[in-house]
Amino acid sequence: TPTGADPAGEVALICPSTLASAISSDDPPLVLEATVGCAASGAPSCFVPGAVLFDLAAVDVYEEDATGSPLPLPGNYNLRPPAALRAALERHGVRARRRCVVYTQCRRHTTAAREAQERGHHHRYRPAASREGVADPIVAARLVWCLAYAGVERVALLDGGMSLWLDGGFTVAGEPSPAAPVADFF
């Protein structure tokens, strides 16, 4: 693995009520909202309390053409090299032994994707300003996989994502929390 850690850590689903309790505990998890192009306008207006935005561009290597379609290059859409991956995780406050919970509000683009596909364009993600449809859990799942691969011992995916969090009436924050970088992943 990139960090030398055992990639066989715990990966699980966590329900909103369990996360709400964990957030207010003495040892809260690091909550990460997985994004694609988080700097775009039209971003979500509510967040799980304490959530830090984590744009997948920080951990992924990718090159796209002018239409947003992936270029057919060796290694495209792979994780960054080990040192760069570790640095990105540290910038976001990720440590091997700190529990991480991931969710996303990235949207699957239903109408836009259908129109783009008709034009021969298959890339499903667009800037936040044009989001539509339902949350796309593959964005969060990609970050969960990355964290587990890098050696984070306990990683969880928020079951039902932000939709179930809101349906449960749990507290929300109006802005994401700033990342608190750590000096060492271990």
Summary of the structure (lengths in Angstrom):
residues: 186
radius of gyration: 16.5
end to end distance: 13.7
largest distance: 52.3
contacts: 561
relative contact order: 0.28
helix: 29%
strand: 19%
